[in-house]
């Protein structure tokens, strides 16, 4: 690296990191960034680096690459913040500035509390040390005393779940074993702020679930910075999201809204017609409708747990994006005979009808849907591609056409749910998004016997009895 004089000059007040100031309001702030920026010198020739060191800033032999610039963000204690963006947008640089492993070139970053960071696999590990030795090394760096590490070592080893490998040098570990050990240490250092940068992508399913259970518990008391390309996971976990693009903030706001705009922007890159648009507005479900007295299972029907689902009308002003070569003009839940349902019960057979109108000639349109809960988690969904891949439908401009999905509605927990509907053209992996409508149809569950999991599956039979001895 060139000497500090090779970088833009800043005063101590302009660049640095430290603790949040005193005062009751300041004590509620976990992280505060003001005008934060990070620049790197890019030398075109190796000898230019030497020239820069000799001239000590009197002349510039490099180009400036701003990995991050102009970041203003205040995070309160207990918040869960997502950082999203394409590769190279500055996410990792921002997190390293928060952790203090990088020094800002501009602005300030102040942190209040102990940070446990999972920025990259094995960061802080000595490859020649055993797993046990690295536990002591990493935990001591994060502020634990030797006595505290001794007390928690058994729990750390159990959380990591790598068995006898904990006594082997970590240079022999797989990426999954690195992740297990690093997360196990971070989970036991009593951190106030946890930073997770895509590390969960390398673990197996059981380990990922264990980490997610820890993260959900950590959210109750700590501040979480979470980086992921899985927007449904971001919406599920986070209060707010920071969308970075080319090192600058594109948007900060509620996680659901920011992720929606981010996904829409990703789809716009596939559009070659220069007609991609985003529009619509969000609104809450409409007023209550009168439930239908549909005869069902006598036990559920006569109990307080009857899974009654109230359905609202199609919202043609919902948020949407696409090139609009076709438009969704209706989304309805029908009974098997084709009648519109104002309400239904969980476990009933229903038909989800998505009606579209072609604005231009279409070949091989795909219509699909998701059912999602109030925090944006996709519960289930499907599309028409597979069933019509060998006989694609051709639609002329001006024609209306519809997809009907017939399924048994699962039992749902109490709360609001929404149907996302979309029409595209092409294949599942290579297509043009014509019209994606978020929150196209709301429905509300007033009571339920589902107390665990995202949905309940209707059972064919449930039996309880004593087995006879052989």
C-alpha positions in Angstrom: 0.0 0.0 0.0 1.2 3.6 -0.6 1.8 5.9 2.3 -1.2 7.7 3.9 -0.3 10.7 1.9 -1.3 8.9 -1.3 -4.9 8.9 -0.2 -7.2 12.0 0.0 -6.3 14.0 3.1 -8.8 14.0 5.9 -8.7 15.3 9.4 -9.3 13.2 12.5 -12.8 14.6 12.7 -13.5 13.6 9.1 -12.3 10.0 9.2 -12.1 7.6 11.9 -14.1 5.3 14.3 -14.9 5.4 17.9 -17.7 5.2 20.4 -21.1 6.9 20.3 -21.1 10.0 22.5 -22.7 10.4 25.9 -26.4 11.2 26.6 -29.6 9.1 26.9 -30.3 9.3 23.2 -26.8 8.4 22.3 -26.9 5.4 24.6 -29.8 4.0 22.5 -27.7 4.1 19.3 -25.6 1.0 18.4 -24.0 2.2 15.2 -23.8 5.6 13.6 -22.1 6.4 10.3 -21.8 9.9 8.9 -20.5 10.7 5.5 -18.6 7.4 5.5 -16.4 6.6 2.6 -13.5 4.3 1.6 -11.2 4.9 -1.3 -8.4 2.7 -2.7 -5.6 3.8 -5.0 -5.3 1.9 -8.2 -1.8 1.9 -9.8 -1.6 1.2 -13.5 2.1 0.2 -13.3 4.1 -1.4 -10.5 6.7 1.4 -10.6 4.0 4.0 -10.0 3.6 2.7 -6.4 7.3 3.5 -5.8 7.0 6.9 -7.4 4.0 7.7 -5.2 6.0 6.8 -2.1 8.9 9.0 -3.1 6.9 12.1 -4.1 4.8 11.9 -0.9 1.6 13.3 -2.3 3.1 16.1 -4.4 1.9 14.3 -7.5 -0.7 11.6 -8.0 0.4 8.4 -9.8 -2.8 6.5 -9.2 -6.5 6.4 -9.9 -9.1 6.5 -7.1 -11.5 3.7 -6.7 -14.3 4.6 -4.2 -15.5 1.3 -2.8 -17.9 3.3 -0.5 -19.0 6.9 -0.4 -21.5 9.1 1.4 -23.0 6.6 3.8 -25.2 8.0 6.5 -26.9 5.5 8.8 -28.1 5.4 12.4 -28.9 2.0 13.9 -30.6 1.8 17.2 -30.0 -0.9 19.8 -32.1 -4.0 19.1 -32.6 -3.3 15.4 -32.0 -5.9 12.8 -30.5 -4.4 9.6 -30.0 -6.1 6.3 -27.4 -4.9 3.8 -28.3 -6.0 0.2 -26.9 -5.3 -3.2 -25.1 -6.9 -6.2 -21.6 -8.3 -6.0 -19.1 -5.4 -5.8 -21.7 -2.9 -4.4 -19.6 -2.3 -1.2 -21.5 -4.5 1.3 -18.4 -6.2 2.7 -16.4 -3.0 2.7 -19.2 -1.3 4.8 -19.2 -4.2 7.3 -15.5 -4.2 7.6 -15.6 -0.4 8.4 -18.3 -1.1 11.1 -16.1 -3.8 12.6 -13.0 -1.6 12.6 -10.9 -3.9 10.3 -10.8 -1.1 7.8 -10.1 2.6 8.4 -12.5 5.1 6.7 -11.0 7.5 4.2 -13.9 9.9 4.8 -16.5 10.4 7.5 -16.9 8.7 10.8 -18.2 5.4 12.1 -19.1 5.1 15.8 -20.0 1.8 17.5 -21.5 1.3 21.0 -21.0 -2.3 22.2 -19.0 -5.5 21.6 -19.1 -6.8 18.0 -19.0 -10.4 16.9 -18.4 -10.5 13.2 -18.6 -13.4 10.7 -17.3 -11.7 7.6 -15.5 -14.5 5.9 -14.6 -18.0 6.6 -11.8 -18.5 9.0 -11.1 -14.8 9.5 -8.9 -14.5 12.6 -8.1 -18.3 12.6 -4.5 -19.5 12.4 -4.4 -22.4 9.9 -1.6 -24.1 11.8 -3.5 -24.1 15.1 -6.0 -26.7 16.0 -9.7 -25.9 16.3 -9.4 -25.8 20.1 -6.4 -23.4 19.9 -8.3 -21.2 17.5 -11.4 -21.1 19.8 -9.1 -19.6 22.5 -7.5 -17.2 20.0 -10.7 -16.0 18.4 -12.7 -15.7 21.7 -9.8 -13.8 23.3 -9.8 -11.3 20.4 -13.5 -10.8 20.9 -12.9 -9.9 24.5 -13.3 -13.1 26.6 -10.8 -13.9 29.4 -9.2 -17.4 29.5 -11.4 -18.3 32.5 -14.5 -17.4 30.5 -13.4 -19.4 27.5 -12.6 -22.4 29.8 -16.1 -22.2 31.2 -17.8 -22.0 27.7 -15.5 -24.3 25.7 -17.6 -27.4 26.0 -20.7 -25.5 24.8 -18.7 -24.0 21.9 -17.5 -27.4 20.9 -20.9 -28.9 21.1 -22.4 -26.0 19.0 -19.7 -26.5 16.3 -20.4 -30.2 16.1 -17.2 -31.1 14.3 -16.2 -34.0 16.6 -12.6 -35.0 16.9 -11.6 -32.5 14.2 -11.6 -29.8 16.8 -8.2 -31.3 17.8 -6.9 -31.0 14.2 -5.3 -28.0 12.5 -8.0 -25.9 10.8 -6.1 -26.0 7.5 -7.5 -29.5 7.2 -11.1 -28.2 7.6 -13.8 -28.0 4.9 -15.6 -24.6 4.4 -18.5 -26.0 6.3 -16.3 -26.9 9.3 -14.8 -23.4 9.2 -18.3 -21.9 9.3 -19.4 -24.1 12.2 -16.4 -23.2 14.4 -16.5 -19.5 13.6 -20.2 -19.3 14.3 -19.9 -21.3 17.5 -17.3 -18.9 18.9 -19.4 -15.8 17.9 -22.5 -17.4 19.5 -20.7 -17.6 22.9 -19.0 -14.2 23.3 -22.0 -12.2 24.7 -21.8 -9.8 21.7 -24.1 -6.7 21.6 -23.8 -6.5 17.8 -23.7 -9.5 15.5 -22.6 -9.2 11.9 -23.2 -12.1 9.5 -22.0 -11.8 5.9 -23.3 -14.8 3.8 -21.5 -17.3 6.1 -24.7 -19.4 6.4 -24.5 -20.2 2.7 -21.8 -22.8 3.3 -23.3 -24.8 6.1 -25.4 -27.9 5.8 -29.1 -27.8 6.5 -28.9 -28.9 10.2 -26.2 -26.3 10.9 -28.1 -23.6 9.1 -31.2 -24.3 11.2 -29.1 -24.2 14.4 -27.6 -20.8 13.4 -31.1 -19.4 12.5 -32.4 -20.5 15.9 -29.5 -18.6 17.6 -30.1 -15.6 15.4 -33.8 -15.4 16.2 -32.9 -15.6 19.9 -30.1 -13.0 19.6 -32.6 -10.6 17.9 -34.5 -10.4 21.2 -31.6 -8.5 22.9 -28.9 -7.6 20.4 -28.4 -5.7 17.2 -28.0 -7.7 14.0 -26.3 -6.7 10.7 -27.2 -9.3 8.1 -26.0 -9.7 4.5 -27.7 -12.1 2.2 -28.8 -12.4 -1.4 -31.9 -14.3 -0.2 -34.5 -11.5 0.0 -37.2 -13.7 1.6 -34.7 -14.4 4.5 -34.0 -10.7 4.7 -37.7 -9.8 4.9 -38.2 -12.6 7.5 -35.4 -11.5 9.8 -34.9 -7.7 9.4 -36.6 -4.5 10.3 -34.9 -2.3 7.8 -32.7 -2.8 4.7 -29.8 -0.8 3.2 -29.5 -1.2 -0.5 -26.0 -0.4 -1.8 -25.2 0.2 -5.4 -21.8 1.1 -6.8 -20.6 2.0 -3.3 -23.5 4.4 -2.5 -26.9 4.1 -0.8 -29.6 3.4 -3.3 -32.4 3.1 -0.7 -32.9 2.7 3.1 -36.3 1.7 4.5 -38.5 -1.1 5.6 -37.0 -4.5 4.6 -40.1 -5.6 2.7 -40.2 -2.4 0.5 -36.5 -2.2 -0.1 -36.2 -5.9 -1.1 -39.2 -5.5 -3.4 -37.5 -2.6 -5.2 -34.2 -4.5 -5.3 -35.7 -7.6 -6.9 -37.6 -5.5 -9.4 -34.3 -3.8 -10.4 -32.7 -7.2 -10.9 -35.5 -8.2 -13.2 -35.1 -5.0 -15.1 -31.6 -6.0 -16.2 -33.1 -8.9 -18.2 -35.3 -6.5 -20.2 -34.1 -5.5 -23.6 -37.1 -3.4 -24.6 -36.4 -0.4 -22.4 -40.0 -0.6 -21.2 -39.5 -2.0 -17.7 -41.6 -0.1 -15.2 -42.3 -0.2 -11.5 -45.6 1.1 -10.0 -48.5 0.6 -7.7 -48.9 1.2 -4.0 -49.4 -0.8 -0.9 -52.6 -0.9 1.2 -53.9 -3.0 4.1 -56.6 -5.6 3.7 -60.1 -4.3 3.2 -62.9 -4.4 5.7 -64.3 -7.7 7.0 -66.6 -9.9 4.9 -69.3 -12.2 6.2 -68.0 -15.8 6.6 -69.6 -18.6 4.7 -71.1 -21.4 6.9 -69.4 -24.3 5.1 -70.0 -27.7 6.8 -66.6 -29.1 7.7 -65.0 -31.3 10.2 -67.3 -31.2 13.2 -64.5 -30.9 15.8 -62.8 -27.9 14.2 -66.0 -26.3 13.1 -67.5 -26.3 16.5 -64.3 -25.2 18.3 -62.6 -21.9 18.8 -59.8 -23.1 16.5 -61.9 -23.3 13.3 -59.4 -22.2 10.6 -61.7 -19.6 9.0 -60.1 -17.6 6.1 -61.6 -14.3 5.0 -60.9 -13.4 1.4 -60.7 -9.8 0.0 -61.0 -8.5 -3.5 -58.3 -8.3 -6.1 -56.2 -5.1 -5.6 -55.5 -3.6 -9.0 -53.4 -0.9 -7.4 -50.9 -3.2 -5.8 -47.1 -2.7 -6.3 -46.0 -4.2 -9.6 -43.1 -4.3 -12.0 -42.5 -5.6 -15.5 -42.4 -4.7 -19.2 -46.2 -5.1 -19.5 -46.3 -7.1 -22.6 -49.2 -8.7 -20.7 -51.1 -7.7 -17.6 -52.7 -9.5 -14.7 -56.3 -8.3 -14.6 -57.8 -10.5 -11.9 -56.8 -12.9 -9.1 -59.6 -14.9 -7.4 -60.1 -17.9 -5.1 -62.8 -20.2 -6.3 -64.5 -23.3 -5.1 -64.2 -26.5 -7.3 -67.4 -25.5 -9.1 -66.0 -22.2 -10.2 -67.9 -19.9 -7.7 -66.0 -17.0 -6.2 -65.3 -17.6 -2.5 -65.7 -14.7 0.0 -64.3 -17.0 2.6 -63.2 -20.6 3.2 -61.8 -22.9 5.8 -58.3 -24.4 5.9 -58.1 -27.9 4.5 -60.7 -27.2 1.8 -60.1 -27.7 -1.9 -59.8 -24.4 -3.8 -58.9 -23.0 -7.2 -56.7 -20.0 -7.5 -57.5 -18.3 -10.8 -55.1 -15.7 -12.3 -56.6 -13.9 -15.3 -54.3 -12.0 -17.8 -54.6 -9.9 -20.9 -52.0 -9.9 -23.7 -50.9 -6.5 -24.7 -48.8 -8.0 -27.5 -48.5 -11.4 -29.2 -47.2 -13.9 -26.7 -45.5 -17.3 -27.1 -45.0 -19.6 -24.2 -46.4 -17.4 -21.4 -45.8 -18.6 -17.8 -48.3 -17.7 -15.0 -47.3 -18.3 -11.4 -48.1 -17.4 -7.8 -46.8 -17.4 -4.3 -48.7 -17.4 -1.0 -46.7 -15.4 1.6 -47.3 -14.5 5.2 -47.3 -11.0 6.8 -43.5 -10.8 7.0 -43.0 -11.8 3.4 -42.0 -15.4 3.8 -43.0 -17.5 0.7 -45.1 -20.4 2.1 -45.8 -22.2 -1.2 -46.5 -21.5 -4.9 -46.3 -22.9 -8.4 -46.4 -22.0 -12.0 -47.7 -23.3 -15.4 -44.3 -23.9 -17.0 -43.8 -27.6 -16.4 -47.3 -28.7 -17.3 -47.2 -26.8 -20.6 -43.5 -27.0 -21.5 -44.1 -29.5 -24.4 -47.2 -27.6 -25.7 -46.7 -23.9 -25.1 -49.7 -21.6 -25.4 -49.7 -18.9 -28.1 -51.8 -15.8 -27.3 -52.7 -13.0 -29.6 -52.6 -9.3 -28.6 -55.8 -8.3 -26.9 -56.8 -11.8 -25.8 -57.6 -12.7 -22.2 -56.3 -16.0 -20.8 -56.2 -17.5 -17.4 -54.4 -20.1 -15.3 -56.2 -22.2 -12.7 -54.3 -23.8 -9.8 -56.3 -26.4 -7.9 -55.0 -27.5 -4.5 -56.0 -28.2 -0.9 -55.6 -25.1 1.2 -53.3 -25.9 4.2 -54.2 -24.9 7.7 -52.7 -21.5 8.3 -51.8 -19.7 11.6 -53.7 -16.6 12.6 -52.7 -13.5 10.6 -52.8 -11.7 7.2 -51.6 -13.5 4.1 -51.2 -12.3 0.5 -51.1 -13.8 -3.0 -48.3 -12.7 -5.3 -49.1 -13.3 -9.0 -46.9 -13.0 -12.0 -46.8 -13.5 -15.8 -43.6 -14.0 -17.7 -42.6 -15.3 -21.1 -39.9 -17.9 -21.9 -38.6 -20.5 -19.5 -38.2 -20.7 -15.8 -34.5 -19.8 -16.1 -34.6 -17.4 -19.1 -37.7 -15.3 -19.3 -39.0 -11.7 -19.6 -41.1 -10.6 -16.6 -44.2 -8.9 -18.1 -46.2 -8.2 -14.9 -45.3 -9.1 -11.3 -48.0 -8.0 -8.9 -47.2 -8.0 -5.2 -50.1 -8.3 -2.7 -52.6 -8.9 -5.5 -55.0 -10.6 -3.1 -55.2 -10.5 0.6 -56.9 -13.0 2.9 -57.0 -13.1 6.7 -57.1 -16.1 9.1 -59.1 -15.3 12.3 -58.5 -18.5 14.3 -56.3 -21.6 14.0 -55.1 -24.7 15.7 -51.7 -24.3 14.1 -49.2 -23.2 16.8 -45.9 -24.4 15.4 -44.5 -24.1 11.9 -45.5 -21.9 9.0 -48.5 -24.0 7.9 -50.4 -27.1 9.0 -51.0 -30.0 6.5 -54.4 -31.6 6.4 -54.1 -35.2 7.6 -55.7 -38.2 5.9 -55.9 -39.9 9.2 -54.6 -39.6 12.8 -54.6 -42.7 15.0 -53.5 -43.4 18.6 -53.4 -46.8 20.1 -51.4 -49.4 22.0 -49.3 -51.8 19.8 -49.6 -55.5 20.6 -46.4 -57.2 21.6 -44.9 -59.5 19.0 
